[in-house]
Amino acid sequence: MIKQLHQKLSAFTAADEIKKAGMYPYFKAITSGQNTSITYQGKELLMFGSNSYLGLTTHPKIKEAAKAALEKYGSGCAGSRFLNGTIDLHVQLEEKLAAFVGKEAAIVFSTGFQVNLGVISCLTGRNDYILLDEYNHASIIDGARLSYSKTIKYAHNNMEDLRNKLSSLPENSIKFIVTDGIFSMEGDIVDLKSLIAVAKEFEAVVMLDDAHSLGVLGNNGSGTASHFNLEEDVDLIMGTFSKSLASVGGFIAGDEKTIDYIRHNARSLMFSASMPPASAASVIAALEIIKEEPNRIQTLWDNTNYAIQKFRTLGFDIGKTESPIIPIYIRDNEKTFLLTKMLLEDGVFVNPVVSPAVPTQSTLIRFSLMATHTIEQIDTAIDKIAKTYKKLNVKQLSR
């Protein structure tokens, strides 16, 4: 059996082939904080591949909060939330998060991925249905795979297709719709008003993954539901701490009864070590900063609108993005890897997205903005991308 496993693993050569070609773009060891400029192999690079939308990962208040928690509680909680691993910081954070997104209660998990694994897999049964946007995050897909329910995908942001799928399902079954708020690769926003209308028509439950929306959309950055003024119509709101909230972990918020059920049934919560004290304290501090410094969100949108306009004026194919996530479509695997390498050598860090993560004809560079980027940094990066495009003869399809 071991030999058979080795034979299977030996067939995986994709990473080695990219390394031999000198274009391997993953697992790069950065030797500085996640700022608008970083240090890699002793060289300073402009960072346009980070999810730190508000630029808070090195904020002095957050670092001080983490230090204080480390001093008081130590480095970890030595157990799961279910048993000995809950501390008062977790409870405080849950209360603040519930209030932030306008729900009765919330529960904190160790990672955002674990939230989707645990929540989606535990809420429905064998005779129920989970409906997913085809562009949803991998954690949503994996959570559905762990469920006993049947999973149905609908076309991206296509509410007519969602309606058609729902109309074919038994009336007495639970229908559980899960969607990203901001889609993590495409940068577009869910058509939440239309989705809620369809959900009400078929009495479906709605769960919103706001991993990339918190700190970006809505009143004080409280997310997609707030952005559309639909907080009461969304049943569950999920979020992560590894982006705007400058730490690691995740949460789910909803009504008291649902959160209590999740608390006692989500296996990724019950059987995982709890979120470290310093991480919890960091998120509490981040929520306070967002409230105290609302200009950060406005600056993020000023940067976003400026960059989107410049990319489109230059003729770049950036799809339908309407957020700080800007996909620069290359539509060629090899050129996507090569462009990433050339930009790195020219002082710009971006993320390549290639098949099988996306179809070969949809490969892209993911260009992400922070509130702390300057216009000069944005101009420099876009100009270097344009220069590299010309060298590689990449078609700019939006012209």
ZICORRA-V920008 format. One record per pair of residues at least 4 apart in sequence whose C-alpha atoms are under 8 Angstrom apart, sorted by sequence separation. I is the first residue (numbers start at 1). J is the second residue. D is the distance in Angstrom with one decimal. If there is no record, write none. Layout:
[[I	J	D] [I	J	D]]
This chain:
[[1	5	6.3] [2	6	6.2] [3	7	6.2] [4	8	6.3] [5	9	6.2] [6	10	5.9] [7	11	6.5] [8	12	7.3] [13	17	6.1] [14	18	6.4] [15	19	6.2] [16	20	6.1] [17	21	6.3] [18	22	6.4] [19	23	5.9] [34	38	6.5] [39	43	5.4] [40	44	6.5] [52	56	6.7] [55	59	7.7] [58	62	7.2] [59	63	6.4] [60	64	6.1] [61	65	6.2] [62	66	6.2] [63	67	6.2] [64	68	6.2] [65	69	6.2] [66	70	6.1] [67	71	6.2] [68	72	6.2] [69	73	5.7] [70	74	4.7] [73	77	7.9] [79	83	6.7] [80	84	6.2] [81	85	4.5] [82	86	7.4] [86	90	6.4] [87	91	7.0] [88	92	6.2] [89	93	6.0] [90	94	6.2] [91	95	6.4] [92	96	6.3] [93	97	6.1] [94	98	6.1] [95	99	6.4] [96	100	6.0] [97	101	6.3] [98	102	5.9] [99	103	6.1] [110	114	6.9] [111	115	6.6] [112	116	6.8] [113	117	6.3] [114	118	5.9] [115	119	5.8] [116	120	5.6] [117	121	6.1] [118	122	6.2] [119	123	6.4] [120	124	7.6] [124	128	5.9] [132	136	6.8] [136	140	6.5] [137	141	6.7] [138	142	6.1] [139	143	6.0] [140	144	6.3] [141	145	6.3] [142	146	6.4] [143	147	6.7] [154	158	7.1] [158	162	6.5] [159	163	6.1] [160	164	6.2] [161	165	6.2] [162	166	6.2] [163	167	6.0] [164	168	6.8] [165	169	7.2] [169	173	7.5] [180	184	7.9] [183	187	5.2] [191	195	6.2] [192	196	6.0] [193	197	6.3] [194	198	6.3] [195	199	6.1] [196	200	6.1] [197	201	6.3] [198	202	6.6] [199	203	5.7] [200	204	6.3] [210	214	6.0] [212	216	7.4] [213	217	5.4] [217	221	5.0] [218	222	5.1] [219	223	7.5] [222	226	6.2] [223	227	6.3] [224	228	6.4] [225	229	5.9] [226	230	6.0] [230	234	6.6] [241	245	4.7] [242	246	5.4] [243	247	7.4] [254	258	6.6] [255	259	6.3] [256	260	6.1] [257	261	6.3] [258	262	6.3] [259	263	6.0] [260	264	6.5] [261	265	6.1] [262	266	5.2] [266	270	6.3] [267	271	5.7] [268	272	5.8] [269	273	8.0] [275	279	6.7] [276	280	6.5] [277	281	6.2] [278	282	6.1] [279	283	6.5] [280	284	6.5] [281	285	6.3] [282	286	6.1] [283	287	6.2] [284	288	6.5] [285	289	6.3] [286	290	6.2] [287	291	6.4] [288	292	6.1] [289	293	5.6] [290	294	5.8] [294	298	7.0] [295	299	6.1] [296	300	6.1] [297	301	6.4] [298	302	6.1] [299	303	6.1] [300	304	6.1] [301	305	5.9] [302	306	6.1] [303	307	6.1] [304	308	6.1] [305	309	6.1] [306	310	6.2] [307	311	6.1] [308	312	6.2] [309	313	6.0] [310	314	6.2] [311	315	6.4] [312	316	5.5] [321	325	7.0] [332	336	6.1] [333	337	6.5] [334	338	6.1] [335	339	5.8] [336	340	6.2] [337	341	6.3] [338	342	6.2] [339	343	6.1] [340	344	6.2] [341	345	6.3] [342	346	6.2] [343	347	6.2] [344	348	5.0] [353	357	6.7] [354	358	5.7] [355	359	5.3] [356	360	7.5] [358	362	6.0] [359	363	6.7] [369	373	7.0] [373	377	6.3] [374	378	6.4] [375	379	6.1] [376	380	6.1] [377	381	6.2] [378	382	6.1] [379	383	6.0] [380	384	6.2] [381	385	6.2] [382	386	6.1] [383	387	6.2] [384	388	6.2] [385	389	6.1] [386	390	6.4] [387	391	6.5] [388	392	6.3] [389	393	5.9] [390	394	6.5] [18	23	5.5] [19	24	4.9] [33	38	6.6] [39	44	4.6] [40	45	7.1] [52	57	6.9] [57	62	7.5] [58	63	6.7] [69	74	7.2] [70	75	5.7] [79	84	5.5] [80	85	4.6] [81	86	4.7] [86	91	7.8] [98	103	4.9] [99	104	7.4] [109	114	6.6] [116	121	7.9] [124	129	7.5] [136	141	7.1] [144	149	7.6] [182	187	6.0] [183	188	5.7] [199	204	4.7] [215	220	7.0] [216	221	5.0] [217	222	6.5] [218	223	4.9] [222	227	8.0] [225	230	4.8] [226	231	5.7] [240	245	7.6] [241	246	6.0] [242	247	4.8] [254	259	6.2] [265	270	7.4] [267	272	7.9] [269	274	7.8] [275	280	6.7] [311	316	5.3] [312	317	7.3] [321	326	6.0] [330	335	7.0] [331	336	7.6] [343	348	5.1] [344	349	5.4] [353	358	7.0] [354	359	7.3] [355	360	5.3] [358	363	6.2] [373	378	6.9] [389	394	5.2] [18	24	5.2] [32	38	5.7] [38	44	5.6] [39	45	6.2] [56	62	7.6] [78	84	7.4] [79	85	4.4] [80	86	7.2] [98	104	6.0] [109	115	6.0] [145	151	7.6] [155	161	6.2] [182	188	5.7] [183	189	6.3] [199	205	6.9] [215	221	3.8] [216	222	7.8] [217	223	4.8] [218	224	6.0] [225	231	4.8] [241	247	5.2] [242	248	4.6] [253	259	6.9] [263	269	7.4] [264	270	7.3] [290	296	7.5] [311	317	8.0] [312	318	7.4] [321	327	7.2] [330	336	6.0] [343	349	6.8] [344	350	7.7] [354	360	6.6] [389	395	7.9] [31	38	7.5] [32	39	5.4] [37	44	6.5] [38	45	5.3] [77	84	7.6] [78	85	6.1] [98	105	5.1] [144	151	6.5] [154	161	5.9] [155	162	7.4] [182	189	4.5] [183	190	7.5] [199	206	7.2] [214	221	5.3] [215	222	6.3] [216	223	6.9] [217	224	5.7] [218	225	7.2] [219	226	6.1] [241	248	4.9] [242	249	6.7] [252	259	7.6] [263	270	7.6] [311	318	7.5] [343	350	7.7] [30	38	7.1] [31	39	5.4] [32	40	7.8] [37	45	5.4] [38	46	6.5] [77	85	4.9] [98	106	5.2] [154	162	5.5] [181	189	5.8] [182	190	6.4] [213	221	7.4] [214	222	5.4] [215	223	7.0] [218	226	4.6] [219	227	6.7] [240	248	7.3] [241	249	5.2] [318	326	6.4] [319	327	6.9] [354	362	7.7] [355	363	6.8] [15	24	7.3] [30	39	6.0] [31	40	5.9] [37	46	4.4] [38	47	6.2] [77	86	7.3] [97	106	6.6] [132	141	7.8] [166	175	7.8] [181	190	5.4] [213	222	7.8] [214	223	4.7] [217	226	7.5] [218	227	3.8] [225	234	6.9] [240	249	5.8] [241	250	5.6] [318	327	5.2] [319	328	7.8] [340	349	7.7] [354	363	4.7] [30	40	4.9] [31	41	7.6] [36	46	5.9] [37	47	5.1] [77	87	7.8] [95	105	6.8] [180	190	6.8] [196	206	7.7] [213	223	5.0] [214	224	7.7] [217	227	5.7] [218	228	7.5] [240	250	4.0] [318	328	4.9] [319	329	7.6] [340	350	6.5] [353	363	5.7] [354	364	6.7] [29	40	6.8] [30	41	7.5] [36	47	5.0] [94	105	7.1] [95	106	6.8] [154	165	7.2] [179	190	7.5] [213	224	6.1] [239	250	5.6] [240	251	6.4] [317	328	6.0] [318	329	6.1] [340	351	7.1] [352	363	7.7] [353	364	5.3] [28	40	7.8] [29	41	8.0] [35	47	7.0] [36	48	7.3] [94	106	5.1] [238	250	7.4] [239	251	5.5] [316	328	6.9] [317	329	5.6] [340	352	6.4] [352	364	6.1] [353	365	6.1] [34	47	7.8] [94	107	5.7] [152	165	7.7] [210	223	6.3] [238	251	5.7] [239	252	6.6] [316	329	7.9] [352	365	4.6] [353	366	7.0] [94	108	6.4] [130	144	6.9] [210	224	6.8] [238	252	4.4] [351	365	5.6] [352	366	6.2] [93	108	7.9] [237	252	5.7] [238	253	6.3] [337	352	6.6] [350	365	6.6] [351	366	5.2] [34	50	7.1] [236	252	6.8] [237	253	5.2] [336	352	6.3] [350	366	6.3] [351	367	7.0] [236	253	5.6] [237	254	6.6] [336	353	7.8] [350	367	6.0] [34	52	7.4] [90	108	6.9] [236	254	4.8] [308	326	7.4] [336	354	7.3] [350	368	8.0] [36	55	7.8] [130	149	6.6] [132	151	7.4] [134	153	5.5] [235	254	6.0] [236	255	7.9] [304	323	6.6] [35	55	6.7] [120	140	7.3] [129	149	5.4] [130	150	6.2] [131	151	5.9] [132	152	6.3] [133	153	5.7] [134	154	5.8] [235	255	7.6] [304	324	5.2] [34	55	7.9] [128	149	5.2] [129	150	5.0] [130	151	4.8] [131	152	4.8] [132	153	4.7] [133	154	5.3] [134	155	5.7] [135	156	6.0] [333	354	5.8] [35	57	7.6] [117	139	6.4] [121	143	5.3] [125	147	7.3] [126	148	4.9] [127	149	6.3] [128	150	6.6] [129	151	5.9] [130	152	6.1] [131	153	5.6] [132	154	6.2] [133	155	6.2] [134	156	5.4] [177	199	7.8] [301	323	7.9] [333	355	7.0] [34	57	6.5] [35	58	7.4] [116	139	5.8] [117	140	6.9] [120	143	5.2] [121	144	5.8] [124	147	7.2] [125	148	5.6] [126	149	4.6] [127	150	7.7] [129	152	7.2] [131	154	7.0] [133	156	5.4] [301	324	7.4] [33	57	7.5] [34	58	7.3] [116	140	5.5] [119	143	7.4] [120	144	5.9] [121	145	7.5] [124	148	7.4] [125	149	5.3] [126	150	7.2] [133	157	6.7] [300	324	7.4] [33	58	6.8] [114	139	7.8] [117	142	6.4] [118	143	6.7] [121	146	5.3] [122	147	6.6] [124	149	6.3] [214	239	7.0] [340	365	7.5] [113	139	5.2] [116	142	7.9] [117	143	3.9] [121	147	4.1] [208	234	7.1] [249	275	6.5] [113	140	8.0] [116	143	5.5] [117	144	7.5] [120	147	6.9] [121	148	7.5] [177	204	6.8] [181	208	6.1] [207	234	6.5] [210	237	6.8] [211	238	7.0] [212	239	7.9] [248	275	8.0] [333	360	6.1] [336	363	6.8] [175	203	7.5] [176	204	5.8] [177	205	6.0] [178	206	6.0] [179	207	6.6] [180	208	5.9] [181	209	5.7] [182	210	6.9] [184	212	6.7] [206	234	5.5] [207	235	6.0] [208	236	6.2] [209	237	6.2] [210	238	5.6] [211	239	4.5] [212	240	8.0] [216	244	7.7] [332	360	6.0] [336	364	6.4] [117	146	7.3] [175	204	4.8] [176	205	4.8] [177	206	4.9] [178	207	4.8] [179	208	5.4] [180	209	4.5] [181	210	5.2] [182	211	7.9] [183	212	7.5] [205	234	7.9] [206	235	5.3] [207	236	4.5] [208	237	4.9] [209	238	4.8] [210	239	4.9] [211	240	4.9] [215	244	5.4] [331	360	6.2] [332	361	6.2] [336	365	6.9] [174	204	6.9] [175	205	6.1] [176	206	6.1] [177	207	6.1] [178	208	6.0] [179	209	6.0] [180	210	6.3] [181	211	7.7] [182	212	5.7] [205	235	6.3] [206	236	6.5] [207	237	5.8] [208	238	6.0] [209	239	6.1] [210	240	7.5] [211	241	7.8] [214	244	6.5] [215	245	7.4] [249	279	7.7] [331	361	4.4] [332	362	7.5] [333	363	6.1] [131	162	8.0] [174	205	7.8] [176	207	7.5] [178	209	7.4] [180	211	7.8] [181	212	7.2] [182	213	5.8] [207	238	7.4] [212	243	7.0] [214	245	7.9] [248	279	6.2] [331	362	4.8] [332	363	5.9] [159	191	8.0] [181	213	6.2] [211	243	7.4] [212	244	7.8] [247	279	5.6] [330	362	7.2] [331	363	4.6] [157	190	6.1] [192	225	7.7] [247	280	7.9] [329	362	6.5] [330	363	5.7] [331	364	6.5] [348	381	6.3] [157	191	6.3] [329	363	6.0] [330	364	5.1] [159	194	6.5] [163	198	6.1] [167	202	7.6] [193	228	7.1] [247	282	6.2] [329	364	4.2] [330	365	7.2] [159	195	6.1] [162	198	7.7] [166	202	6.9] [192	228	7.2] [246	282	7.1] [247	283	6.3] [328	364	5.3] [329	365	6.4] [348	384	7.9] [193	230	7.8] [196	233	6.9] [245	282	7.9] [246	283	6.8] [327	364	6.0] [328	365	5.0] [140	178	7.6] [196	234	7.6] [245	283	5.6] [327	365	5.8] [328	366	6.3] [346	384	7.5] [159	198	7.2] [327	366	4.8] [328	367	7.0] [246	286	6.9] [326	366	6.0] [327	367	6.1] [245	286	5.5] [325	366	6.9] [326	367	5.0] [343	384	7.2] [181	223	7.9] [182	224	7.8] [241	283	6.8] [245	287	7.1] [325	367	6.1] [326	368	6.1] [343	385	6.9] [136	179	6.1] [137	180	7.1] [181	224	5.7] [325	368	4.8] [129	173	7.2] [131	175	7.3] [136	180	5.8] [324	368	5.7] [325	369	6.8] [128	173	5.1] [129	174	6.2] [130	175	6.1] [131	176	6.0] [132	177	6.1] [133	178	7.2] [324	369	5.2] [343	388	7.2] [127	173	6.3] [128	174	4.9] [129	175	5.0] [130	176	4.7] [131	177	4.7] [132	178	5.4] [133	179	5.8] [137	183	7.7] [324	370	7.5] [342	388	7.2] [127	174	7.8] [128	175	6.3] [129	176	6.1] [130	177	5.9] [131	178	6.3] [132	179	6.2] [133	180	7.8] [136	183	6.9] [137	184	7.1] [130	178	7.3] [135	183	7.1] [339	388	6.8] [124	174	7.0] [339	389	7.5] [124	176	7.8] [339	392	7.6] [335	392	7.3] [335	394	7.9] [330	394	6.7] [304	369	6.6] [330	395	7.7] [303	369	7.1] [303	370	7.7] [303	371	7.0] [221	290	7.6] [300	369	7.2] [220	290	6.8] [300	370	5.8] [301	371	7.7] [303	373	7.4] [220	291	6.5] [300	371	3.9] [303	374	7.8] [307	378	6.9] [311	382	7.4] [299	371	5.3] [300	372	7.5] [303	375	7.0] [298	371	8.0] [299	372	7.8] [220	294	6.5] [297	371	6.8] [215	290	7.3] [296	371	5.7] [303	378	8.0] [221	297	7.1] [296	372	7.9] [220	297	7.7] [317	396	5.7] [316	396	5.0] [317	397	5.3] [318	398	7.9] [216	297	6.3] [315	396	5.6] [316	397	6.6] [317	398	4.9] [215	297	6.8] [315	397	7.0] [316	398	5.9] [315	398	5.4] [316	399	7.6] [216	300	7.8] [315	399	5.1] [312	398	7.4] [112	211	7.7] [101	222	5.4] [100	222	6.0] [101	223	7.0] [116	238	7.9] [115	238	7.4] [101	226	7.6] [112	239	6.7] [103	231	8.0] [112	240	4.9] [102	231	6.5] [111	240	7.1] [112	241	7.4] [101	231	7.6] [102	232	8.0] [111	241	8.0] [188	320	5.9] [189	321	7.9] [119	252	8.0] [186	319	7.2] [187	320	7.3] [188	321	4.5] [189	322	6.9] [186	320	7.2] [187	321	4.4] [188	322	5.2] [189	323	7.7] [115	250	6.3] [186	321	6.0] [187	322	6.0] [188	323	6.5] [101	237	7.6] [112	248	7.9] [114	250	7.7] [115	251	6.3] [187	323	5.4] [111	248	6.2] [112	249	5.4] [113	250	7.7] [115	252	6.8] [187	324	7.1] [110	248	7.2] [111	249	3.7] [112	250	4.1] [187	325	4.7] [110	249	4.4] [111	250	5.0] [112	251	6.9] [123	262	7.6] [186	325	7.2] [187	326	5.9] [109	249	5.8] [110	250	6.3] [122	262	7.3] [185	325	7.1] [186	326	7.1] [187	327	7.0] [108	249	7.3] [109	250	5.2] [182	323	7.5] [184	325	7.1] [185	326	7.9] [186	327	5.8] [108	250	5.8] [109	251	5.6] [185	327	6.5] [108	251	4.3] [119	262	6.4] [122	265	6.3] [107	251	5.5] [108	252	6.8] [118	262	7.9] [122	266	5.8] [106	251	6.6] [107	252	5.7] [121	266	7.6] [122	267	8.0] [106	252	5.5] [107	253	6.6] [106	253	4.1] [119	266	5.8] [105	253	5.6] [106	254	6.4] [118	266	4.4] [104	253	7.4] [105	254	5.7] [118	267	5.7] [103	253	6.1] [104	254	6.0] [105	255	5.9] [118	268	4.9] [103	254	5.2] [104	255	5.0] [105	256	5.4] [117	268	6.7] [118	269	6.7] [101	253	7.7] [103	255	6.3] [104	256	5.8] [107	259	6.7] [106	259	6.3] [115	268	7.3] [105	259	6.5] [114	268	5.6] [115	269	7.7] [98	253	5.9] [114	269	7.2] [97	253	7.6] [98	254	7.7] [107	263	7.0] [94	251	8.0] [109	268	8.0] [110	269	7.6] [109	269	5.9] [51	212	8.0] [54	215	7.0] [53	215	7.5] [110	272	7.5] [53	216	7.4] [110	273	7.2] [110	274	5.5] [111	275	7.8] [109	274	6.8] [110	275	4.5] [109	275	6.6] [110	276	8.0] [108	275	7.8] [82	263	7.9] [185	366	6.8] [82	264	7.8] [82	269	7.4] [90	277	8.0] [93	280	6.9] [56	244	7.1] [57	245	8.0] [81	269	6.8] [82	270	5.2] [85	273	7.0] [86	274	7.0] [89	277	7.0] [96	284	7.7] [55	244	7.3] [56	245	7.2] [57	246	4.7] [80	269	7.3] [81	270	6.4] [82	271	7.7] [85	274	5.6] [52	242	7.5] [53	243	6.4] [54	244	5.4] [56	246	5.6] [57	247	7.2] [80	270	6.1] [87	277	7.9] [90	280	6.4] [93	283	7.5] [51	242	7.4] [52	243	4.7] [53	244	5.1] [55	246	7.9] [80	271	6.1] [81	272	7.7] [89	280	6.4] [93	284	6.0] [51	243	4.8] [52	244	5.2] [80	272	5.3] [81	273	6.9] [89	281	6.7] [51	244	7.0] [52	245	7.8] [79	272	7.5] [80	273	4.2] [81	274	5.3] [52	246	6.6] [79	273	4.9] [80	274	4.9] [78	273	6.8] [79	274	6.3] [77	273	7.4] [78	274	7.8] [77	274	6.4] [76	274	8.0] [77	275	7.6] [76	275	7.7] [77	276	6.2] [76	276	4.8] [77	277	7.2] [75	276	6.6] [76	277	6.3] [75	277	6.9] [74	277	7.5] [75	278	7.3] [73	277	6.5] [70	277	6.6] [69	277	5.8] [70	278	5.6] [69	278	5.1] [68	278	7.8] [66	277	7.7] [67	278	6.9] [66	278	4.3] [69	281	6.3] [65	278	7.2] [66	279	6.7] [66	281	5.7] [65	281	5.7] [66	282	5.5] [65	282	5.9] [62	281	7.8] [63	282	7.2] [62	282	5.1] [65	285	6.6] [62	283	7.8] [62	285	5.5] [61	285	6.7] [62	286	6.5] [56	286	7.2] [54	296	6.2] [54	297	6.8] [54	300	6.9] [53	300	7.2] [53	324	7.5] [45	344	7.5] [48	348	7.1] [49	349	6.0] [46	347	6.1] [47	348	6.3] [48	349	5.7] [49	350	4.5] [45	347	4.5] [46	348	4.8] [47	349	5.0] [48	350	5.3] [49	351	5.4] [44	347	6.9] [45	348	5.3] [46	349	6.0] [47	350	7.0] [43	347	8.0] [45	349	6.3] [25	337	7.2] [24	337	7.4] [23	337	5.9] [23	338	6.2] [25	340	7.2] [53	368	7.8] [55	370	5.7] [25	341	7.1] [53	369	6.2] [54	370	5.5] [55	371	5.9] [23	340	8.0] [24	341	8.0] [49	366	6.8] [51	368	6.8] [53	370	4.3] [54	371	4.9] [55	372	5.6] [23	341	5.9] [49	367	5.9] [50	368	6.2] [51	369	8.0] [52	370	6.3] [53	371	6.1] [54	372	6.9] [48	367	5.5] [49	368	5.4] [50	369	7.6] [51	370	7.9] [48	368	5.1] [49	369	8.0] [50	370	7.9] [48	369	6.2] [25	351	7.9] [25	352	7.5] [46	377	7.3] [36	370	7.4] [46	381	7.4] [36	372	6.7] [36	373	5.8]]
